Amino acid sequence: MSKARKIRFRLDEDKIDALETIAYNSNRERSSLLNEAVANYLDLQAYHAGMIKKGLMAVKQGRTISTAEVRAKLASLGRVRRRNPKNRVGRSTRYV
């Protein structure tokens, strides 16, 4: 494990309150939760970058299928329902 360094950043009060609640309920330090969250974020970004790279390589190699082929495959899997964007429920801003 590499040497730990201190950093400072701003965070909205509601997020700090939620973080403190989680820390209290889980009997953990805020810094431990933040370290875990940053590690998960970095892992996710690395995964996404890898998937994008893999997809671009597939395009360069000509390993793609047409929109019609995708629709046919989806139709063969069963009924495909389209979402109505007007009926979408927004993301919750509640953290805890």
PyMOL commands that set and color helices and strands:
alter all, ss='L'
color gray80, all
select helices_A, chain A and resi 13-26+30-60+67-77+85-87
alter helices_A, ss='H'
color red, helices_A
deselect
rebuild
show_as cartoon
